[in-house]
């Protein structure tokens, strides 16, 4: 976990919260489905959301694991009518704010402050996605899991005497979806990491006890903290 500040497009977040429609979503409910029209941009007020994509073999990969103040939905602007290629599902009870894509496009186009903030946020998203793919492709399945745990530590980590506690409960299946592998592989590697004293798992809560060893698995370059997030 880093103490360095992370970038948030606060101007945009506040605008959507103020001008959007509030939604309350129960646990394990869909926010949008693959194939739905991309009509809204969402900001999370509270709760956790998974954005997933179904692969050709029927397995699900988690593209994003989101919590408070995260933006998702119809984020590709000025491209006309499109349809979602992924689906979003609540992991917990969630409070959202949604705004029509067309309305948001007008604001970004006509206000240079919003334009600059949106462009910066998109670039961070692009680089974050690229770094996730790099870790998954270059360092194998153990590297993919190690990368996910490091990113979770930066996004949800709490420093304690025992180590960095990842303050959210994740099943091994959810970890597998985030790492792009199977639950069986995650089970095996979590046991290996625990045996080596790198992590501790207790009732779905992961504590990172030796971050340097965990980062060594993926040859961590200590890149910008904005890129090393699970979002």
N, C-alpha and C positions, 0 to 999 in steps of 0.2 A: 504494500500500500504506500502511495506517495502522498506527501503533504502539500505538493504543488497544486495550485488552483487549476481547475478544469474549466474550459470554455462552455458557457451556456448562452444560447441566443435569447437573452432575457427579454429584449424588446419584443421579439416575435412571440415568445411564450406568453407574456403579459397581454399582448394584443388578442391572441386567440382565446385566452381565458376570459377577457373582458367582453369580446364581441361574438364569441361562439355560443353554441348550445351545450348545456351541461347534460351528461349522460351518466346513469348508474348501471353498471354491468355486474351481474352475479359471477361467482367463481365458475370457471370452465364454460363460459359462454362465448360465442363468436361475435367479434366486432365487425368484421367483414370476411367474406369468403373469396377464394380464388375464382375469378370470372366476374365478380361484381364490378360495376363501373367505379372508377376512381373519382368520387365526387367530393370527398371530405379530407381535410387534414386534421389530425388529432393531437392533443396534448394531454398527458396524464396528470391529473391532480393528485391522485393517490392510488396505490396498488401496483400490481405487476402484470405485464403483458408479454406474451410470446408471439413473435411473427415467424411463421413457419412456411416451408415449401415442401410439397410432396414430390418425391423422386419417382423415376420411371418404375422402380421396383416396389413402389408403394410405401417406402420408408419416409419418415418426416425429418427434415433438417431445420433446425432453428436458426434463422437469419439474425434475429435480434431478440434480446432479453431486456425489456424496458421497465423503468419505474418512474418515480416522480419527475415531472417536467420534461420528459422525453417526447419527441415529436415523431410521428409516423403517419402512414396513410398515403394520400395522393401527393407525394413530395416531388414528382416530376412535373414541373410547371410548363405552361405554354406549348403543350404538345397535342392539344385537342383531346377528344374523347379517348380514353384508354380503359383497360380492365386490369384488375389486380392479378398478378401471377403468383401471389402468396396469400395466406390467410392469417388473420390476427385473432388470438384467443386469450381470454383473461386467465391468468394463473391464480389470482386471488380476486376478492371483490375489488372493483375498480371504479373510480370516478374520473370521467373524461370530459374534455371540452372539444367540440368539433366545429369547424368552420367550413363553409362552402369553398371549394377550390377556386372558383371564378372570382369570388369576393377577395380571397387572399391574393390571387394573382394581381388584381388591380392595386392593392396596397403595396406589394413588392415593386411593381412597375413604377408607381408614382411617388414613392418616398425613398430617396437615396439611402437613408439610414437603414431601412428594411432590406434594400437591395444588397448593401454591403454585408449586413449580418447574415442574410440568407446564403450568400455566396461563400462566406467563411464557413458556415455550418456545413454546407454541401461538400466543400473540399475536405473538411475533417472526416465526414462520413465516408467519402471515397477512399481516403488514405487508411482509415480504420478497417474498412472492408478488405483492402489490398493486404494489409498486414495480417489479418486473420487468415486469408488464403495462403499467404506465404508460410505461416506456421503450420498449417494443416498439410501442405504439400511437401515441405522440406524436411520435417522432423518426424514423420510417421504418426501412428495413432497415439503413442505415448506423448509425443510432442504436441499433438492437437489437444489432448486432455490437459497437459501442463499449461498450455497457452490459455485455455478456458479458465483454469483455476487462478492463474496470475491476473487475468482480466477481471474475473469476479472479485478478487481481492482489492483491485483498484476501484471497482464500482460499488462494492458492498462491504468492504473490509473495515473492521474495527480493531484497533490495537489493544491487546490485552497482555497480561504477564505470560500467558501460555503461547502467544503468537498472534497472528492476524486471523480473527474470526470472521468468516463470510456470513454476514447477517441476513441470510435468506435460506430457506430450506429447498433443496433440490433433490429430486429422485435421481437414481442412476440412469433412468431412461431419459430424463430431461438433460442430464449432463451429456449423454450419448448424442442427443439431437443437436446440442450446441457444438460438440466436437466432431460431428459428422461421422460417427461410428456406431457400433452396436452396444447394447446394454451389457452384454457378456464381456466385451473388451474393456469397458469402463470398470466393471466389477473387478477384473483381474488387475488392472493397473492401479486402481485405488488401493487394493491390498498391498501391491508392491511398494507404492509410495508411503503407505502407512508403516510397513515393515521396515523401511529405510529411515523412518523417523522424520520424513519431510512434511507429512500432513497427519492429521488425526480426524477421523470421521465419527461423529456421535449423533445419532438420531437425525440424520440428513444434514447436519451442520458440519461444515468443513473448517478446520483450523489449520492454517499454514504455519508450521513450526520452523521451517528452514527455507526461507524465500530464496536465498542465493542458490541453493541446490536445485530448487524448482526452476528458476530462471536459466540455470546452466543447461538444462535439458533442451531448451529452445535457443541456446546461444544468444540470450537476451542482450540487446544492444542499448538498453535503457533509453528507448526512444521517447518522444514527446508523450507525456501522460495522457493527452487527449486521444492519442491513437490506441493506447493500451487499455481499452475499456471493453466491456462485454456488450454494450448497447448496439 
